[in-house]
Amino acid sequence: MGTQHMVSIKRREHGAAAIEFALLIVFLLIIVTGLIEFGKTFWYYDALVKSTRDAARFLTDSRTTPPLAPSEGGRIALAKQIVVNAASAANIPDFNTGHVAVECDPDCAAPNYVTVRINAYPVTIGGWVPVFTPNGTTSWTGSLSPYTTMRYMR
């Protein structure tokens, strides 16, 4: 009698693991999707920060002969191109010099500080893998605005 009872219990539980897996896979996929999208956004932000740092370092380095201010010799345009090249190397889509701003304090002829800034680069969360937000949409658009300020080396 005990053996028949055990067989009966096993038959009732047949397929329970598949149902549990089906219920859990939804939550696991949501977590994995969030990780992928966060990783992509973090990758973009990190690449943009590094590119602004490279451009600011280029502008503040006065070891040229003769020393050039950031406003001389097309250095601001070159700095913007450095940012674009670094962003392109990191596979950041639709990035151009229009996203880059260079500011000098107090002016670019004889600055104390140089700031290279990204002007609100748009990033879409849910662009690669749809993410369902609380309001029912499958994506969310934000912006990244990293910047680097460095002291001008005379």
C-alpha positions in Angstrom: 0.0 0.0 0.0 2.9 2.3 0.7 4.4 1.8 -2.7 1.2 2.5 -4.5 0.7 5.7 -2.5 4.3 6.9 -3.5 3.6 6.2 -7.2 0.3 8.2 -6.9 2.2 11.2 -5.3 4.9 11.1 -8.1 2.2 11.2 -10.8 0.5 14.2 -9.2 3.9 16.0 -9.1 4.8 15.1 -12.7 5.4 18.4 -14.6 5.7 20.6 -11.4 9.4 21.4 -12.2 8.4 22.6 -15.7 5.7 24.9 -14.2 8.1 26.3 -11.6 10.7 26.9 -14.3 8.2 28.7 -16.5 7.2 30.9 -13.6 10.9 31.7 -12.6 12.2 32.2 -16.2 10.1 35.4 -16.6 11.8 37.0 -13.6 15.2 35.7 -14.6 14.9 37.2 -18.1 13.8 40.6 -16.6 16.9 40.6 -14.4 19.2 39.6 -17.3 17.6 42.2 -19.6 18.2 44.9 -16.9 21.8 43.8 -16.5 22.4 44.0 -20.3 20.9 47.4 -20.6 22.6 48.8 -17.5 25.9 47.4 -18.8 25.4 49.1 -22.2 24.6 52.4 -20.6 27.6 52.2 -18.2 29.8 51.3 -21.1 28.7 54.4 -23.1 29.2 56.6 -20.0 32.6 55.2 -19.3 33.7 55.7 -22.9 32.4 59.3 -23.0 34.2 60.1 -19.7 37.5 58.8 -21.0 37.1 60.7 -24.3 36.5 64.0 -22.5 39.5 63.3 -20.3 41.7 62.7 -23.3 40.5 65.9 -25.0 41.0 68.0 -21.8 44.5 66.6 -21.3 45.3 67.5 -24.9 44.0 71.1 -24.4 45.8 71.7 -21.1 49.2 70.3 -22.3 51.3 73.3 -23.1 54.5 71.4 -23.9 54.3 72.4 -27.5 56.9 74.8 -29.1 55.8 77.5 -28.8 53.2 76.9 -26.1 49.7 77.2 -27.7 46.6 78.4 -25.9 43.5 76.2 -26.4 42.1 78.8 -28.8 45.2 78.8 -31.1 46.0 76.5 -33.9 42.5 74.9 -34.2 43.1 73.0 -30.9 39.5 73.2 -29.9 38.4 71.6 -33.1 41.1 68.9 -32.7 39.9 68.3 -29.1 36.3 67.8 -30.3 37.6 65.4 -32.9 39.5 63.5 -30.2 36.3 63.0 -28.3 34.4 61.8 -31.5 37.2 59.4 -32.4 37.3 57.9 -29.0 33.5 57.5 -29.0 33.6 55.9 -32.4 36.3 53.5 -31.2 34.0 52.5 -28.4 31.1 51.9 -30.9 28.9 54.6 -29.5 26.3 55.2 -32.3 25.4 58.6 -33.8 28.0 60.6 -32.0 29.4 63.8 -33.6 31.2 67.0 -32.7 27.8 68.7 -32.1 27.6 66.7 -28.9 30.9 68.2 -27.6 31.5 71.6 -26.0 34.7 73.1 -24.8 34.7 75.8 -22.2 37.6 77.8 -20.8 37.7 79.7 -17.6 38.0 82.7 -17.8 38.7 82.6 -21.6 40.5 80.4 -24.1 43.3 82.8 -24.8 44.8 82.5 -21.2 42.7 80.0 -19.3 43.0 78.7 -15.7 40.8 75.7 -16.3 39.6 73.9 -19.4 36.3 71.9 -19.4 35.3 69.4 -22.1 31.7 68.5 -21.9 29.3 66.1 -23.6 25.9 67.9 -24.2 23.1 65.4 -23.3 24.0 62.4 -25.4 20.7 60.5 -25.7 20.7 56.9 -24.6 17.7 54.5 -24.9 17.2 51.9 -22.3 15.4 49.1 -24.0 17.0 49.7 -27.4 18.6 46.3 -27.7 16.2 44.3 -25.5 12.7 45.6 -24.7 12.3 46.7 -21.1 8.8 47.1 -19.8 8.5 50.2 -17.7 5.8 50.9 -15.1 3.9 53.1 -17.5 3.7 50.3 -20.1 6.3 51.4 -22.6 9.1 49.1 -23.8 11.9 51.7 -23.7 13.1 54.7 -21.8 15.2 57.6 -23.1 17.7 59.4 -20.9 20.8 61.4 -21.5 24.5 61.2 -20.6 26.3 64.5 -19.8 29.8 63.6 -18.6 32.5 66.3 -18.4 36.1 66.7 -17.4 37.7 69.9 -16.0 41.5 70.2 -15.9 43.9 73.0 -14.8 45.7 74.6 -17.7 49.5 73.8 -17.5 51.6 76.8 -18.3 
